[in-house]
Amino acid sequence: MSEAEVDARILALFRAGDGFVSGESLSRLLGVSRTAVWKHIKGLRAAGYEIAAVPAKGYRLVAAPSTLNKFEIAEGLETARIGRPLLCLKETESTNTVAFKMAEEGASEGTVVIAEGQTAGKGRLGRVWLSPPGVNLYCSVILRPPITPVAACQLTFLSAVAVARTIEKCTELTPQIKWPNDVLIAGKKVAGLLNEMNAETEKVNFVVLGIGVNVNVRVSQLGGTLRHPATSLLEEGGVEVDRLKFAKTLLAELDYLYGRFLAEGDAPIRAEWLERAPVRGHKVSVSTGDRFFTGIARGIDSYGGLLVELPGGRVETVMSGDVALVDE
Ligand code: BTN
């Protein structure tokens, strides 16, 4: 049994009973020494668990932390790859920066980094991702897919679909996806995705999927300098969302979709993406930094490019930039 599994089993044993569990029975049931049990209790306390210890009675779980911590996320997580292993930080600069460094140092596929807050959250195109602590989800996933660099943007679609499916499962809300990487509710941005890659010409070494979801933040907490109207699940649904359940569901959805991606390629994910993307058939404006044009969005190609039909009938493939729906 791994150290994480011992922690998870201790918590499960606490929760299964309604009173004290002796150190001796923990040691017997887990097949580890009394000293090891004590070390795990110490580790759980350090992670915020309140655990009472009474001589001759044993230990009792008094309260679990309300934070996103690895013990709670790992409990009952039935993923094949994603979240194995899992690193949960109280605060960091950016989970993408941490995960990227870990991947460079050889961290395995499926490694997930989650933080309660970020001091320098990164958005797309060098923008800042505001990351107040304790209210949202900031998560980065390391993948090592056997694909070429041009195909890596398909993973952005994969994470957008995973976020949308998670919102559908954890709330009553209906998310929509905006090319290439925003998840919206009622036209306002609720989640952003930032994928970073390390690759050679023909081969991806690793991709870090960065996912930021505004879960229980109040829009007023995000300040007034946002480029696009932002929202949160709390603002739209009117109820707080259980962040722990949300994080676990997201990891499970990513695991399911990545398994399908490896087995069947990007077609099923692209189809799900298109179902949730209102862009197809709509007039859009495209700003790529040096160019601005309008046209009708026709779909996405297998490299993730947005196909935009220009007024003369020519179809342009947009690989990056800002796209907005144009009201007619
Ligand atoms: C965007 O829409 O501009 C992308 C935002 C991505 C934010 C997430 S939060 C977790 C991960 N760590 C980061 O620094 N950024 C991504």
py3Dmol code that shows the C-alpha trace and the ligand (Angstrom):
import py3Dmol

protein = """\
ATOM      1  CA  MET A   1       0.000   0.000   0.000  1.00  0.00           C
ATOM      2  CA  SER A   2       1.344   3.454  -0.882  1.00  0.00           C
ATOM      3  CA  GLU A   3       1.596   6.205   1.760  1.00  0.00           C
ATOM      4  CA  ALA A   4      -1.383   7.965   0.157  1.00  0.00           C
ATOM      5  CA  GLU A   5      -3.426   4.763   0.321  1.00  0.00           C
ATOM      6  CA  VAL A   6      -2.646   4.382   4.040  1.00  0.00           C
ATOM      7  CA  ASP A   7      -3.882   7.954   4.647  1.00  0.00           C
ATOM      8  CA  ALA A   8      -7.024   7.299   2.643  1.00  0.00           C
ATOM      9  CA  ARG A   9      -7.717   4.042   4.539  1.00  0.00           C
ATOM     10  CA  ILE A  10      -7.230   5.725   7.919  1.00  0.00           C
ATOM     11  CA  LEU A  11      -9.774   8.374   6.960  1.00  0.00           C
ATOM     12  CA  ALA A  12     -12.151   5.719   5.633  1.00  0.00           C
ATOM     13  CA  LEU A  13     -11.872   3.769   8.918  1.00  0.00           C
ATOM     14  CA  PHE A  14     -12.575   6.920  10.927  1.00  0.00           C
ATOM     15  CA  ARG A  15     -15.631   7.616   8.818  1.00  0.00           C
ATOM     16  CA  ALA A  16     -16.930   4.052   8.892  1.00  0.00           C
ATOM     17  CA  GLY A  17     -17.178   4.030  12.702  1.00  0.00           C
ATOM     18  CA  ASP A  18     -18.804   6.625  14.905  1.00  0.00           C
ATOM     19  CA  GLY A  19     -16.331   6.697  17.754  1.00  0.00           C
ATOM     20  CA  PHE A  20     -12.695   6.137  18.550  1.00  0.00           C
ATOM     21  CA  VAL A  21     -10.410   3.790  16.634  1.00  0.00           C
ATOM     22  CA  SER A  22      -7.459   2.510  18.616  1.00  0.00           C
ATOM     23  CA  GLY A  23      -3.902   2.847  17.347  1.00  0.00           C
ATOM     24  CA  GLU A  24      -3.599  -0.884  17.732  1.00  0.00           C
ATOM     25  CA  SER A  25      -6.544  -1.716  15.490  1.00  0.00           C
ATOM     26  CA  LEU A  26      -5.389   0.832  12.897  1.00  0.00           C
ATOM     27  CA  SER A  27      -1.972  -0.801  12.893  1.00  0.00           C
ATOM     28  CA  ARG A  28      -3.523  -4.297  12.578  1.00  0.00           C
ATOM     29  CA  LEU A  29      -6.077  -3.372   9.899  1.00  0.00           C
ATOM     30  CA  LEU A  30      -3.546  -1.488   7.791  1.00  0.00           C
ATOM     31  CA  GLY A  31      -0.662  -3.875   8.309  1.00  0.00           C
ATOM     32  CA  VAL A  32       1.719  -1.093   9.428  1.00  0.00           C
ATOM     33  CA  SER A  33       3.527  -0.424  12.719  1.00  0.00           C
ATOM     34  CA  ARG A  34       2.100   1.734  15.531  1.00  0.00           C
ATOM     35  CA  THR A  35       4.867   4.257  14.812  1.00  0.00           C
ATOM     36  CA  ALA A  36       3.776   4.411  11.177  1.00  0.00           C
ATOM     37  CA  VAL A  37       0.157   4.988  12.275  1.00  0.00           C
ATOM     38  CA  TRP A  38       1.334   7.871  14.457  1.00  0.00           C
ATOM     39  CA  LYS A  39       3.291   9.393  11.565  1.00  0.00           C
ATOM     40  CA  HIS A  40       0.228   9.257   9.320  1.00  0.00           C
ATOM     41  CA  ILE A  41      -1.941  10.870  12.020  1.00  0.00           C
ATOM     42  CA  LYS A  42       0.671  13.618  12.289  1.00  0.00           C
ATOM     43  CA  GLY A  43       0.607  14.097   8.503  1.00  0.00           C
ATOM     44  CA  LEU A  44      -3.187  14.295   8.445  1.00  0.00           C
ATOM     45  CA  ARG A  45      -3.161  16.871  11.243  1.00  0.00           C
ATOM     46  CA  ALA A  46      -0.597  18.923   9.346  1.00  0.00           C
ATOM     47  CA  ALA A  47      -2.981  18.857   6.356  1.00  0.00           C
ATOM     48  CA  GLY A  48      -5.714  20.407   8.534  1.00  0.00           C
ATOM     49  CA  TYR A  49      -7.565  17.385   9.935  1.00  0.00           C
ATOM     50  CA  GLU A  50      -8.621  17.774  13.538  1.00  0.00           C
ATOM     51  CA  ILE A  51      -7.982  14.388  15.132  1.00  0.00           C
ATOM     52  CA  ALA A  52      -8.560  13.824  18.853  1.00  0.00           C
ATOM     53  CA  ALA A  53      -6.331  11.321  20.693  1.00  0.00           C
ATOM     54  CA  VAL A  54      -7.498   9.930  24.031  1.00  0.00           C
ATOM     55  CA  PRO A  55      -5.358   7.468  26.012  1.00  0.00           C
ATOM     56  CA  ALA A  56      -6.821   3.948  26.151  1.00  0.00           C
ATOM     57  CA  LYS A  57      -9.469   4.900  23.557  1.00  0.00           C
ATOM     58  CA  GLY A  58      -7.517   5.863  20.461  1.00  0.00           C
ATOM     59  CA  TYR A  59      -8.140   8.411  17.740  1.00  0.00           C
ATOM     60  CA  ARG A  60     -11.281  10.130  16.501  1.00  0.00           C
ATOM     61  CA  LEU A  61     -11.799  12.382  13.489  1.00  0.00           C
ATOM     62  CA  VAL A  62     -13.313  15.610  14.775  1.00  0.00           C
ATOM     63  CA  ALA A  63     -13.283  17.739  11.621  1.00  0.00           C
ATOM     64  CA  ALA A  64     -11.968  17.582   8.077  1.00  0.00           C
ATOM     65  CA  PRO A  65     -10.500  20.690   6.451  1.00  0.00           C
ATOM     66  CA  SER A  66     -12.676  22.536   3.971  1.00  0.00           C
ATOM     67  CA  THR A  67      -9.714  22.974   1.655  1.00  0.00           C
ATOM     68  CA  LEU A  68      -8.940  21.007  -1.487  1.00  0.00           C
ATOM     69  CA  ASN A  69      -6.468  18.537  -0.039  1.00  0.00           C
ATOM     70  CA  LYS A  70      -4.968  15.414  -1.475  1.00  0.00           C
ATOM     71  CA  PHE A  71      -6.441  13.060   1.112  1.00  0.00           C
ATOM     72  CA  GLU A  72     -10.014  14.062   0.331  1.00  0.00           C
ATOM     73  CA  ILE A  73      -9.487  14.251  -3.420  1.00  0.00           C
ATOM     74  CA  ALA A  74      -7.747  10.864  -3.522  1.00  0.00           C
ATOM     75  CA  GLU A  75     -10.509   9.174  -1.521  1.00  0.00           C
ATOM     76  CA  GLY A  76     -12.639   7.093  -3.868  1.00  0.00           C
ATOM     77  CA  LEU A  77     -10.940   8.528  -6.952  1.00  0.00           C
ATOM     78  CA  GLU A  78     -11.280   5.822  -9.572  1.00  0.00           C
ATOM     79  CA  THR A  79      -9.135   7.240 -12.337  1.00  0.00           C
ATOM     80  CA  ALA A  80      -6.699   5.182 -14.389  1.00  0.00           C
ATOM     81  CA  ARG A  81      -4.205   7.990 -14.918  1.00  0.00           C
ATOM     82  CA  ILE A  82      -5.292  11.461 -13.868  1.00  0.00           C
ATOM     83  CA  GLY A  83      -4.482  12.467 -10.288  1.00  0.00           C
ATOM     84  CA  ARG A  84      -1.864   9.776  -9.795  1.00  0.00           C
ATOM     85  CA  PRO A  85       0.051  11.311  -8.138  1.00  0.00           C
ATOM     86  CA  LEU A  86      -1.624  14.431  -6.803  1.00  0.00           C
ATOM     87  CA  LEU A  87       0.022  17.498  -5.278  1.00  0.00           C
ATOM     88  CA  CYS A  88      -2.162  20.004  -3.398  1.00  0.00           C
ATOM     89  CA  LEU A  89      -0.608  23.329  -2.449  1.00  0.00           C
ATOM     90  CA  LYS A  90      -1.946  26.060  -0.229  1.00  0.00           C
ATOM     91  CA  GLU A  91      -0.543  28.821  -2.364  1.00  0.00           C
ATOM     92  CA  THR A  92       1.781  28.949  -5.317  1.00  0.00           C
ATOM     93  CA  GLU A  93       2.781  31.304  -8.066  1.00  0.00           C
ATOM     94  CA  SER A  94       1.062  29.257 -10.782  1.00  0.00           C
ATOM     95  CA  THR A  95       0.137  25.564 -10.848  1.00  0.00           C
ATOM     96  CA  ASN A  96       1.204  25.508 -14.508  1.00  0.00           C
ATOM     97  CA  THR A  97       4.687  26.738 -13.601  1.00  0.00           C
ATOM     98  CA  VAL A  98       4.988  24.101 -10.853  1.00  0.00           C
ATOM     99  CA  ALA A  99       3.676  21.298 -13.080  1.00  0.00           C
ATOM    100  CA  PHE A 100       5.890  22.331 -16.008  1.00  0.00           C
ATOM    101  CA  LYS A 101       8.972  22.174 -13.784  1.00  0.00           C
ATOM    102  CA  MET A 102       7.904  18.811 -12.382  1.00  0.00           C
ATOM    103  CA  ALA A 103       7.388  17.467 -15.905  1.00  0.00           C
ATOM    104  CA  GLU A 104      10.845  18.700 -16.945  1.00  0.00           C
ATOM    105  CA  GLU A 105      12.212  16.773 -13.986  1.00  0.00           C
ATOM    106  CA  GLY A 106      10.443  13.614 -15.141  1.00  0.00           C
ATOM    107  CA  ALA A 107       7.054  13.643 -13.336  1.00  0.00           C
ATOM    108  CA  SER A 108       4.813  10.949 -14.752  1.00  0.00           C
ATOM    109  CA  GLU A 109       1.748  11.285 -16.947  1.00  0.00           C
ATOM    110  CA  GLY A 110      -1.351  11.951 -14.867  1.00  0.00           C
ATOM    111  CA  THR A 111       0.416  14.051 -12.214  1.00  0.00           C
ATOM    112  CA  VAL A 112      -1.938  16.795 -11.032  1.00  0.00           C
ATOM    113  CA  VAL A 113      -1.071  20.020  -9.216  1.00  0.00           C
ATOM    114  CA  ILE A 114      -3.888  21.869  -7.456  1.00  0.00           C
ATOM    115  CA  ALA A 115      -3.544  25.087  -5.442  1.00  0.00           C
ATOM    116  CA  GLU A 116      -5.942  26.891  -3.118  1.00  0.00           C
ATOM    117  CA  GLY A 117      -4.660  30.209  -4.436  1.00  0.00           C
ATOM    118  CA  GLN A 118      -2.180  31.511  -7.017  1.00  0.00           C
ATOM    119  CA  THR A 119      -0.076  34.637  -6.657  1.00  0.00           C
ATOM    120  CA  ALA A 120       0.776  34.887 -10.366  1.00  0.00           C
ATOM    121  CA  GLY A 121      -1.898  32.862 -12.182  1.00  0.00           C
ATOM    122  CA  LYS A 122      -1.211  32.842 -15.918  1.00  0.00           C
ATOM    123  CA  GLY A 123      -3.843  33.431 -18.570  1.00  0.00           C
ATOM    124  CA  ARG A 124      -3.628  33.101 -22.310  1.00  0.00           C
ATOM    125  CA  LEU A 125      -1.604  35.587 -24.385  1.00  0.00           C
ATOM    126  CA  GLY A 126       0.440  36.682 -21.345  1.00  0.00           C
ATOM    127  CA  ARG A 127      -2.608  37.815 -19.398  1.00  0.00           C
ATOM    128  CA  VAL A 128      -3.095  37.445 -15.651  1.00  0.00           C
ATOM    129  CA  TRP A 129      -5.552  34.886 -14.240  1.00  0.00           C
ATOM    130  CA  LEU A 130      -6.909  36.311 -11.010  1.00  0.00           C
ATOM    131  CA  SER A 131      -6.707  33.542  -8.428  1.00  0.00           C
ATOM    132  CA  PRO A 132      -8.077  34.477  -4.985  1.00  0.00           C
ATOM    133  CA  PRO A 133      -7.591  31.695  -2.392  1.00  0.00           C
ATOM    134  CA  GLY A 134     -10.172  29.250  -1.059  1.00  0.00           C
ATOM    135  CA  VAL A 135     -12.988  29.861  -3.534  1.00  0.00           C
ATOM    136  CA  ASN A 136     -12.051  28.470  -6.951  1.00  0.00           C
ATOM    137  CA  LEU A 137     -10.223  25.646  -8.672  1.00  0.00           C
ATOM    138  CA  TYR A 138      -6.715  26.080 -10.065  1.00  0.00           C
ATOM    139  CA  CYS A 139      -5.408  22.862 -11.504  1.00  0.00           C
ATOM    140  CA  SER A 140      -2.668  21.653 -13.857  1.00  0.00           C
ATOM    141  CA  VAL A 141      -2.352  18.177 -15.335  1.00  0.00           C
ATOM    142  CA  ILE A 142       0.766  16.631 -16.867  1.00  0.00           C
ATOM    143  CA  LEU A 143       0.165  14.474 -19.956  1.00  0.00           C
ATOM    144  CA  ARG A 144       2.659  12.683 -22.184  1.00  0.00           C
ATOM    145  CA  PRO A 145       0.518  11.841 -25.236  1.00  0.00           C
ATOM    146  CA  PRO A 146       2.066  10.010 -28.204  1.00  0.00           C
ATOM    147  CA  ILE A 147       1.180  12.787 -30.672  1.00  0.00           C
ATOM    148  CA  THR A 148       2.898  15.416 -32.801  1.00  0.00           C
ATOM    149  CA  PRO A 149       3.038  19.056 -31.621  1.00  0.00           C
ATOM    150  CA  VAL A 150       0.463  20.226 -34.198  1.00  0.00           C
ATOM    151  CA  ALA A 151      -2.100  17.840 -32.732  1.00  0.00           C
ATOM    152  CA  ALA A 152      -1.593  19.059 -29.160  1.00  0.00           C
ATOM    153  CA  CYS A 153      -4.299  21.713 -29.383  1.00  0.00           C
ATOM    154  CA  GLN A 154      -6.807  18.856 -29.449  1.00  0.00           C
ATOM    155  CA  LEU A 155      -6.059  18.547 -25.755  1.00  0.00           C
ATOM    156  CA  THR A 156      -7.405  22.050 -25.215  1.00  0.00           C
ATOM    157  CA  PHE A 157     -10.704  20.832 -26.607  1.00  0.00           C
ATOM    158  CA  LEU A 158     -10.468  17.825 -24.342  1.00  0.00           C
ATOM    159  CA  SER A 159     -10.097  20.001 -21.249  1.00  0.00           C
ATOM    160  CA  ALA A 160     -12.899  22.334 -22.352  1.00  0.00           C
ATOM    161  CA  VAL A 161     -15.246  19.364 -22.764  1.00  0.00           C
ATOM    162  CA  ALA A 162     -14.122  17.951 -19.381  1.00  0.00           C
ATOM    163  CA  VAL A 163     -14.877  21.279 -17.655  1.00  0.00           C
ATOM    164  CA  ALA A 164     -18.263  21.555 -19.394  1.00  0.00           C
ATOM    165  CA  ARG A 165     -19.214  17.982 -18.417  1.00  0.00           C
ATOM    166  CA  THR A 166     -18.148  18.680 -14.828  1.00  0.00           C
ATOM    167  CA  ILE A 167     -20.282  21.822 -14.635  1.00  0.00           C
ATOM    168  CA  GLU A 168     -23.228  19.840 -16.005  1.00  0.00           C
ATOM    169  CA  LYS A 169     -22.733  17.127 -13.362  1.00  0.00           C
ATOM    170  CA  CYS A 170     -22.144  19.403 -10.366  1.00  0.00           C
ATOM    171  CA  THR A 171     -24.647  22.199 -11.059  1.00  0.00           C
ATOM    172  CA  GLU A 172     -27.940  22.889 -12.817  1.00  0.00           C
ATOM    173  CA  LEU A 173     -26.166  25.243 -15.209  1.00  0.00           C
ATOM    174  CA  THR A 174     -25.657  24.892 -18.959  1.00  0.00           C
ATOM    175  CA  PRO A 175     -22.103  25.706 -20.040  1.00  0.00           C
ATOM    176  CA  GLN A 176     -21.064  26.646 -23.535  1.00  0.00           C
ATOM    177  CA  ILE A 177     -17.615  26.503 -25.070  1.00  0.00           C
ATOM    178  CA  LYS A 178     -16.066  29.439 -26.893  1.00  0.00           C
ATOM    179  CA  TRP A 179     -13.182  28.765 -29.271  1.00  0.00           C
ATOM    180  CA  PRO A 180     -10.475  28.040 -28.463  1.00  0.00           C
ATOM    181  CA  ASN A 181     -10.464  27.704 -24.735  1.00  0.00           C
ATOM    182  CA  ASP A 182     -13.133  29.518 -22.767  1.00  0.00           C
ATOM    183  CA  VAL A 183     -16.082  27.996 -20.970  1.00  0.00           C
ATOM    184  CA  LEU A 184     -19.003  30.373 -20.664  1.00  0.00           C
ATOM    185  CA  ILE A 185     -22.292  30.538 -18.828  1.00  0.00           C
ATOM    186  CA  ALA A 186     -24.877  32.974 -20.140  1.00  0.00           C
ATOM    187  CA  GLY A 187     -22.189  34.500 -22.348  1.00  0.00           C
ATOM    188  CA  LYS A 188     -19.799  35.198 -19.460  1.00  0.00           C
ATOM    189  CA  LYS A 189     -16.502  33.446 -18.869  1.00  0.00           C
ATOM    190  CA  VAL A 190     -16.523  30.946 -16.015  1.00  0.00           C
ATOM    191  CA  ALA A 191     -13.377  28.954 -16.837  1.00  0.00           C
ATOM    192  CA  GLY A 192     -10.171  29.354 -18.811  1.00  0.00           C
ATOM    193  CA  LEU A 193      -7.667  26.855 -20.126  1.00  0.00           C
ATOM    194  CA  LEU A 194      -3.972  27.352 -20.691  1.00  0.00           C
ATOM    195  CA  ASN A 195      -2.058  24.455 -22.190  1.00  0.00           C
ATOM    196  CA  GLU A 196       1.719  24.631 -22.249  1.00  0.00           C
ATOM    197  CA  MET A 197       3.901  22.198 -24.114  1.00  0.00           C
ATOM    198  CA  ASN A 198       7.443  20.905 -24.330  1.00  0.00           C
ATOM    199  CA  ALA A 199       8.070  19.308 -27.728  1.00  0.00           C
ATOM    200  CA  GLU A 200      10.522  18.405 -30.448  1.00  0.00           C
ATOM    201  CA  THR A 201       9.699  18.786 -34.158  1.00  0.00           C
ATOM    202  CA  GLU A 202       7.898  15.469 -34.447  1.00  0.00           C
ATOM    203  CA  LYS A 203       7.175  14.544 -30.863  1.00  0.00           C
ATOM    204  CA  VAL A 204       5.479  15.988 -27.811  1.00  0.00           C
ATOM    205  CA  ASN A 205       7.502  15.429 -24.646  1.00  0.00           C
ATOM    206  CA  PHE A 206       4.742  16.628 -22.368  1.00  0.00           C
ATOM    207  CA  VAL A 207       1.750  18.939 -22.183  1.00  0.00           C
ATOM    208  CA  VAL A 208       0.570  20.759 -19.075  1.00  0.00           C
ATOM    209  CA  LEU A 209      -3.200  21.307 -19.148  1.00  0.00           C
ATOM    210  CA  GLY A 210      -3.909  24.360 -17.003  1.00  0.00           C
ATOM    211  CA  ILE A 211      -7.515  24.717 -15.885  1.00  0.00           C
ATOM    212  CA  GLY A 212      -8.940  27.610 -13.905  1.00  0.00           C
ATOM    213  CA  VAL A 213     -12.610  27.559 -12.872  1.00  0.00           C
ATOM    214  CA  ASN A 214     -14.402  30.386 -11.085  1.00  0.00           C
ATOM    215  CA  VAL A 215     -16.389  28.261  -8.670  1.00  0.00           C
ATOM    216  CA  ASN A 216     -17.513  30.249  -5.608  1.00  0.00           C
ATOM    217  CA  VAL A 217     -15.811  33.585  -6.200  1.00  0.00           C
ATOM    218  CA  ARG A 218     -17.921  36.728  -6.229  1.00  0.00           C
ATOM    219  CA  VAL A 219     -17.384  38.737  -9.394  1.00  0.00           C
ATOM    220  CA  SER A 220     -16.651  41.769  -7.196  1.00  0.00           C
ATOM    221  CA  GLN A 221     -13.624  39.840  -5.836  1.00  0.00           C
ATOM    222  CA  LEU A 222     -12.179  39.607  -9.353  1.00  0.00           C
ATOM    223  CA  GLY A 223     -11.773  43.374  -9.699  1.00  0.00           C
ATOM    224  CA  GLY A 224     -12.909  45.538 -12.552  1.00  0.00           C
ATOM    225  CA  THR A 225     -10.091  45.112 -15.027  1.00  0.00           C
ATOM    226  CA  LEU A 226     -11.234  41.996 -16.831  1.00  0.00           C
ATOM    227  CA  ARG A 227     -11.135  42.047 -20.621  1.00  0.00           C
ATOM    228  CA  HIS A 228     -14.175  39.839 -20.990  1.00  0.00           C
ATOM    229  CA  PRO A 229     -17.217  39.683 -18.714  1.00  0.00           C
ATOM    230  CA  ALA A 230     -16.517  37.055 -16.076  1.00  0.00           C
ATOM    231  CA  THR A 231     -18.759  35.087 -13.795  1.00  0.00           C
ATOM    232  CA  SER A 232     -18.675  32.159 -11.381  1.00  0.00           C
ATOM    233  CA  LEU A 233     -20.788  29.081 -10.768  1.00  0.00           C
ATOM    234  CA  LEU A 234     -21.991  30.707  -7.542  1.00  0.00           C
ATOM    235  CA  GLU A 235     -23.000  33.928  -9.297  1.00  0.00           C
ATOM    236  CA  GLU A 236     -24.909  32.067 -12.016  1.00  0.00           C
ATOM    237  CA  GLY A 237     -26.481  29.297  -9.950  1.00  0.00           C
ATOM    238  CA  GLY A 238     -27.057  31.224  -6.730  1.00  0.00           C
ATOM    239  CA  VAL A 239     -25.685  28.387  -4.573  1.00  0.00           C
ATOM    240  CA  GLU A 240     -22.207  27.474  -3.376  1.00  0.00           C
ATOM    241  CA  VAL A 241     -20.702  24.549  -5.240  1.00  0.00           C
ATOM    242  CA  ASP A 242     -18.846  21.814  -3.331  1.00  0.00           C
ATOM    243  CA  ARG A 243     -15.297  22.411  -4.586  1.00  0.00           C
ATOM    244  CA  LEU A 244     -14.127  18.992  -3.504  1.00  0.00           C
ATOM    245  CA  LYS A 245     -16.833  17.214  -5.477  1.00  0.00           C
ATOM    246  CA  PHE A 246     -16.126  19.531  -8.407  1.00  0.00           C
ATOM    247  CA  ALA A 247     -12.388  18.753  -8.368  1.00  0.00           C
ATOM    248  CA  LYS A 248     -12.972  14.995  -8.132  1.00  0.00           C
ATOM    249  CA  THR A 249     -15.518  15.062 -10.936  1.00  0.00           C
ATOM    250  CA  LEU A 250     -13.177  17.091 -13.134  1.00  0.00           C
ATOM    251  CA  LEU A 251     -10.318  14.622 -12.652  1.00  0.00           C
ATOM    252  CA  ALA A 252     -12.667  11.721 -13.459  1.00  0.00           C
ATOM    253  CA  GLU A 253     -13.941  13.460 -16.622  1.00  0.00           C
ATOM    254  CA  LEU A 254     -10.399  14.262 -17.765  1.00  0.00           C
ATOM    255  CA  ASP A 255      -9.435  10.655 -17.169  1.00  0.00           C
ATOM    256  CA  TYR A 256     -12.405   9.328 -19.152  1.00  0.00           C
ATOM    257  CA  LEU A 257     -11.873  11.703 -22.086  1.00  0.00           C
ATOM    258  CA  TYR A 258      -8.108  11.209 -22.195  1.00  0.00           C
ATOM    259  CA  GLY A 259      -8.624   7.425 -22.220  1.00  0.00           C
ATOM    260  CA  ARG A 260     -10.946   7.844 -25.217  1.00  0.00           C
ATOM    261  CA  PHE A 261      -8.497  10.224 -26.896  1.00  0.00           C
ATOM    262  CA  LEU A 262      -5.704   7.638 -26.629  1.00  0.00           C
ATOM    263  CA  ALA A 263      -7.929   4.825 -27.873  1.00  0.00           C
ATOM    264  CA  GLU A 264     -10.011   6.581 -30.554  1.00  0.00           C
ATOM    265  CA  GLY A 265      -8.246   9.817 -31.458  1.00  0.00           C
ATOM    266  CA  ASP A 266      -9.799  13.262 -31.308  1.00  0.00           C
ATOM    267  CA  ALA A 267     -13.048  12.660 -33.265  1.00  0.00           C
ATOM    268  CA  PRO A 268     -15.358  11.866 -30.304  1.00  0.00           C
ATOM    269  CA  ILE A 269     -14.017  14.820 -28.341  1.00  0.00           C
ATOM    270  CA  ARG A 270     -14.344  17.181 -31.294  1.00  0.00           C
ATOM    271  CA  ALA A 271     -17.956  16.058 -31.720  1.00  0.00           C
ATOM    272  CA  GLU A 272     -18.731  16.766 -28.044  1.00  0.00           C
ATOM    273  CA  TRP A 273     -16.939  20.095 -28.276  1.00  0.00           C
ATOM    274  CA  LEU A 274     -19.044  21.116 -31.292  1.00  0.00           C
ATOM    275  CA  GLU A 275     -22.261  20.143 -29.501  1.00  0.00           C
ATOM    276  CA  ARG A 276     -21.466  22.711 -26.825  1.00  0.00           C
ATOM    277  CA  ALA A 277     -19.925  25.420 -28.999  1.00  0.00           C
ATOM    278  CA  PRO A 278     -22.509  27.859 -30.309  1.00  0.00           C
ATOM    279  CA  VAL A 279     -20.020  29.293 -32.787  1.00  0.00           C
ATOM    280  CA  ARG A 280     -20.811  27.078 -35.796  1.00  0.00           C
ATOM    281  CA  GLY A 281     -22.903  28.913 -38.397  1.00  0.00           C
ATOM    282  CA  HIS A 282     -22.556  32.223 -36.563  1.00  0.00           C
ATOM    283  CA  LYS A 283     -21.002  35.447 -37.724  1.00  0.00           C
ATOM    284  CA  VAL A 284     -17.770  36.016 -35.799  1.00  0.00           C
ATOM    285  CA  SER A 285     -15.140  38.691 -35.526  1.00  0.00           C
ATOM    286  CA  VAL A 286     -11.547  37.523 -35.329  1.00  0.00           C
ATOM    287  CA  SER A 287      -8.635  39.476 -33.925  1.00  0.00           C
ATOM    288  CA  THR A 288      -5.235  37.833 -34.308  1.00  0.00           C
ATOM    289  CA  GLY A 289      -3.084  40.700 -33.051  1.00  0.00           C
ATOM    290  CA  ASP A 290      -2.125  42.072 -36.478  1.00  0.00           C
ATOM    291  CA  ARG A 291      -5.389  41.311 -38.331  1.00  0.00           C
ATOM    292  CA  PHE A 292      -9.080  41.819 -37.732  1.00  0.00           C
ATOM    293  CA  PHE A 293     -11.796  40.323 -39.903  1.00  0.00           C
ATOM    294  CA  THR A 294     -15.308  38.931 -39.789  1.00  0.00           C
ATOM    295  CA  GLY A 295     -16.822  35.818 -41.320  1.00  0.00           C
ATOM    296  CA  ILE A 296     -19.048  32.825 -40.658  1.00  0.00           C
ATOM    297  CA  ALA A 297     -17.633  30.108 -38.365  1.00  0.00           C
ATOM    298  CA  ARG A 298     -17.930  26.726 -40.061  1.00  0.00           C
ATOM    299  CA  GLY A 299     -16.339  24.383 -37.490  1.00  0.00           C
ATOM    300  CA  ILE A 300     -12.903  23.307 -36.298  1.00  0.00           C
ATOM    301  CA  ASP A 301     -10.315  21.237 -38.131  1.00  0.00           C
ATOM    302  CA  SER A 302      -8.435  18.301 -36.656  1.00  0.00           C
ATOM    303  CA  TYR A 303      -5.585  20.594 -35.607  1.00  0.00           C
ATOM    304  CA  GLY A 304      -7.909  22.759 -33.542  1.00  0.00           C
ATOM    305  CA  GLY A 305      -8.056  25.637 -36.017  1.00  0.00           C
ATOM    306  CA  LEU A 306     -11.317  27.549 -36.300  1.00  0.00           C
ATOM    307  CA  LEU A 307     -12.623  27.525 -39.878  1.00  0.00           C
ATOM    308  CA  VAL A 308     -14.003  30.931 -40.798  1.00  0.00           C
ATOM    309  CA  GLU A 309     -15.651  31.549 -44.166  1.00  0.00           C
ATOM    310  CA  LEU A 310     -14.830  35.029 -45.427  1.00  0.00           C
ATOM    311  CA  PRO A 311     -17.371  37.134 -47.386  1.00  0.00           C
ATOM    312  CA  GLY A 312     -15.878  36.030 -50.755  1.00  0.00           C
ATOM    313  CA  GLY A 313     -16.303  32.330 -49.842  1.00  0.00           C
ATOM    314  CA  ARG A 314     -12.657  31.601 -49.014  1.00  0.00           C
ATOM    315  CA  VAL A 315     -12.217  29.654 -45.769  1.00  0.00           C
ATOM    316  CA  GLU A 316      -9.542  30.886 -43.384  1.00  0.00           C
ATOM    317  CA  THR A 317      -8.155  28.703 -40.612  1.00  0.00           C
ATOM    318  CA  VAL A 318      -7.579  30.650 -37.396  1.00  0.00           C
ATOM    319  CA  MET A 319      -5.029  29.058 -35.092  1.00  0.00           C
ATOM    320  CA  SER A 320      -4.896  31.686 -32.342  1.00  0.00           C
ATOM    321  CA  GLY A 321      -6.438  34.995 -31.361  1.00  0.00           C
ATOM    322  CA  ASP A 322      -9.675  36.355 -29.941  1.00  0.00           C
ATOM    323  CA  VAL A 323     -12.980  35.376 -31.484  1.00  0.00           C
ATOM    324  CA  ALA A 324     -16.307  36.985 -30.627  1.00  0.00           C
ATOM    325  CA  LEU A 325     -19.833  36.283 -31.833  1.00  0.00           C
ATOM    326  CA  VAL A 326     -21.246  39.213 -33.809  1.00  0.00           C
ATOM    327  CA  ASP A 327     -24.896  40.124 -33.309  1.00  0.00           C
ATOM    328  CA  GLU A 328     -26.740  40.612 -36.569  1.00  0.00           C
TER     329      GLU A 328
END
"""
ligand_1 = """\
16
BTN
C -7.231 31.997 -19.989
O -8.433 31.903 -20.205
O -6.613 33.029 -20.280
C -6.508 30.821 -19.388
C -6.580 30.803 -17.901
C -5.925 29.585 -17.280
C -5.865 29.657 -15.780
C -5.357 28.388 -15.156
S -5.521 28.401 -13.391
C -4.569 26.957 -13.279
C -3.432 27.106 -14.265
N -2.337 27.837 -13.665
C -2.152 29.016 -14.270
O -1.274 29.848 -13.932
N -3.021 29.186 -15.256
C -3.899 28.038 -15.400
"""
view = py3Dmol.view(width=600, height=400)
view.addModel(protein, "pdb")
view.setStyle({"model": 0}, {"cartoon": {"style": "trace"}})
view.addModel(ligand_1, "xyz")
view.setStyle({"model": 1}, {"stick": {}})
view.zoomTo()
view.show()
